[in-house]
Amino acid sequence: MTPLYSFLAKGGPVMIPLAVLSVATVACALERAWFWTRFLIRENQIVKDVLEAAHYSLEDSRKIASYARHLPIGRFLLAPLSLQHPTPETFRLALESSGDREFIQMRKGDRLLETVVAVAPLFGLLGTVTGLIATFNSLNIGGGASTEAAGKAASGIGEALITTAAGMVVAILALLVLRVLITLQGHQQDYFSQVGSELELIYRQIWYEPQRHQMEDLSQADEPRAVLSVESRP
């Protein structure tokens, strides 16, 4: 038997769900590591290119964000840039709704890790109880202790200790992964808020307000002409 199988066998049947929880935790950690690594490596460059392009062309900025739409930051910036002549309020609403969708994806796996953190110690405690039960059942109170009974008692104590340790290890591992993910999510929420505010400010100052002032000037220039035309009538 392999050392791993021997270790699981010594812990008793409770080690089976603990092994499943440990595999699920490692799989979730690897998937989230791939997600965040692929995301964070290109994030700053995408944001820089989109904001720089937004100063001279919203269409170029939209194309850059569209090329990065397979990443959360690309989809986040693409949502408001895809609108046709939006008001600042609509622009901000598109940013907020897109950010909410991306944060849901970033929190993927949190519920699984929270479940592991809560359930793994309970399985360890269950293994402790079953191990102690096996220990007491093997004891011959008031009689001579045979070698076989002593071996069964030692096996029960070993099962109790192994499952307790295994449950704690799995819970600690899941908790560490969860805390790292929560830290990254908090950082990204702040970063998305900052980037969204910068993009909205660019849109207001460079595109929306000058266009609105230009339309107001044209309307004011047309008013005197209309007055003169009325006054010139006989």
N, C-alpha and C positions, 0 to 999 in steps of 0.2 A: 504493500500500500504506500501511496505517496505521503509525504509529511502533512500536506494540507488535508488530505482525506482522513488521516489518522487524527489530526487535531479536531476536525469536524465530528468524527465518530466519538471522541472522548467527551465532547460537549453534549451529546445526546440529540434527540429529535428537534429540540428548540433551535439548534444551530442551523437548520435548513432555512427557516424564514430569515434568520439573521444574515445568512449568506446571500439570500435573494436581495435583501435590503442593501447590503454592501455593494453588490454588483450594480443595482439600480443607482446608487449614489455615485459610484465611479463613472458609470455611463453618462449620467447627467452632468457630472463635472467635466468630462471630456467634451461633450457636445457644447456646453456653455463656454468652455475654453476656446474651442474652434470659432464659435460665434463672435466672442468678444475680441479675439486676436485678429480675425479677418476684418472686423469692424473698426477697431481702434487704429490699426496701421494706416488706413487710408483716410480716416475721418478729417484730420486737420487740413490735408491737401485739398480735399473736396470742398470743404467750407471756404478755404481761401480762394479757390478758383471761382466758386459761385458768387461770392461777395464782390470780388474784383470785377467780374463780368457784369454784375448788376449795375455798376456805376455807368456803363456806357451802352448796354444792350440787355434788356430783359429776356429777349429771345435766346441770346447766347447763354445767358445764365440758366435759362430753362433747359437748354440742350445739355449743359454740363450736369445738371441735377438729374436729367433723364438717363444719362449714361451710367449714373451711380444709383439708379433706383433699386438695384438688388441689395443695397445697404440701407439701414434705417435712416441715416443722415440724408441720403439722396432722396428717399421718399418724403422725408419731412420737409425738405426745401422745395421739392417739386410741386407739392400740393398748392401753395399759394401762387407760384409762378405759372401754373397752368391755367389760372383764371384769366378771363378777358376783361381788362380795365376794371378791376375790383375797387371798391372803396376801402379805405384803411381798416374799417371795422370788419369787412368781409375778408380782407387779407389776413388780419389777426385771427379771425375765427378759423380759417383754413389751417393756419399754423397750429393752433391749439388742438383742433380735432385730429390732425395728422400726428401731432406729438402724443396724444393719448393713445392712438392705435399702436404707435411704436413702443411706448412704454409697456403696453400689455405684452408685446412680444419679448421685450427685455426681461420681464418677470416670469417668463416660461421656465418651469422647473422649480420655482420657489415652493409651490404647494407640496411637491414630492419630497423635497428636502425637509420641509417643516414636519411632514408626516414621519419621515425617518427619525428625525430628532426626537419626536414624541414617542414613537412606538418602539424603537430599538432598545431603550433602557427597560421598557416594560417586558419585552421578550427576554432580556437578560435576567430580570427579576423572576419571571416565570421559570426560567431554567434553574435559577437558584432554589426556588421552592421545590421543583420536581427532583432536583438533585438531593436536597435534604430529606425529602420523603423517601427516596430510594435508600439513603443512608440509614434512616431510622428503621426502615423495614428489614434491613439486613442485620440490624443489631439483635442480639439474643440477650435480652435483659434477664439477669439472674442466672444465666447459664454460662458455660465455658465458651469463650470466643474461639472459634475455629479459624484456621488460616483463610478458608474460603469466605467466611463472614467478614473477616477483616479486609479482605480484598474488595468485597462488594461495598463496604463502608467507605473505603478509600476512593473507589470509583465514583460513588455518589457525591462525595465532597469535591472531587475533581470536576465532575459535571457542573456542580453549583458554581465553582470558582471560574471555570472557563466561560460559561454562558454569561456570567456577570461581566467579566472583562470584555468579552466580545461585544455585548450590547453597548457598553460604554464607549468602546473604540469606534463602532459604527456611528453612534450618535455624535461623538466629537468630530469625526471626519465630516459628517453631513453638516454639522453646525459651522465648521470652518468654511466649507464651500459656500454655504448660505450667506455668511457674513461678508465674504469677498464679493459675492454677486450683489448684495444689497448696497455695498459701498460703491461699486461700479454704477449701479442704477442711479444712486443719488448724485454721483458726479455727472452722469449723462443728463439728468433732468436739469441741473444747473447750466450745463453747457448748451443744451438745446434751447433753454430760455434765453441765454445770452445771444446765441446765433440768430434766433428768431427775432429778437429785438433789433439787432443790427440790420437784418434784412428788411424789416418793416420800416426802420428809420430811413434806409436808402430809398425805399419805394416812396415814402412820403415826401422826402426832400427833393429828390431828383426827378421823379416821374409824376406823382399825383398832384402835388401843390402847384408846381409851375404850369401844368396843363390846366388846372382849375383857374389860376390867375389869368392865364391867357384867354380862356373862354369868358371870364368876367370882363376883361378889357374889351374884347370884341363886342360883347353885349352892350357895354356902356358906350362904345363908339357908335353903335347902331341907333341908340336912343336919340341923340341930337338930330340925326338924319331924318328919323321918323317925325320928330317935332317940326323940322323945317318943311318937310313935305306937306304936313297938315296946315301950317301957317301960310304956305304959298298958294293954297287953294283960294279962289275968288269967293 
